[in-house]
Amino acid sequence: MSDKPLNKSRRDAVKTIVGGLAAVPVMNLVATAAAYAQELPAVDPATDPTAQALKYVADATTADRAAAARPGMDPSEQVCNNCQFHQVLDGEGWVACTLFPGKKVAAGGWCTSWTKQG
Ligand code: SF4
């Protein structure tokens, strides 16, 4: 009598359990990041001195990105969501930026410090 079917079944069960256990922390991180993103205030270009100094705008299409073009990507494609300084928060339009600690910026925003992700 062969034990191959049983071993395969056991391997499949172990894979399922390990995969499920691995997914739990990832799901928790996503949920935590989303909750964190909701709590962060958005950078207000009208009142935030750093935003004004860096000419941050929540809608990159309204900025003169060509005038402050940084190497590595066409200026029309440069947005917070592909900037080296951003960190994904909720995947719903907001990102964290290391230049604006404790606040969130628009994923489609832009500022003169935009730098291509390494
Ligand atoms: S540094 Fe990058 S992520 Fe931060 S506001 Fe400027 S363009 Fe957006």
Residues whose N, C-alpha, C, O or C-beta is under 5 A from the ligand:
A	BS01	SF4	V79 C80 C83 F85 H86 C97 L99 V105 G109 W110 C111 S113 W114
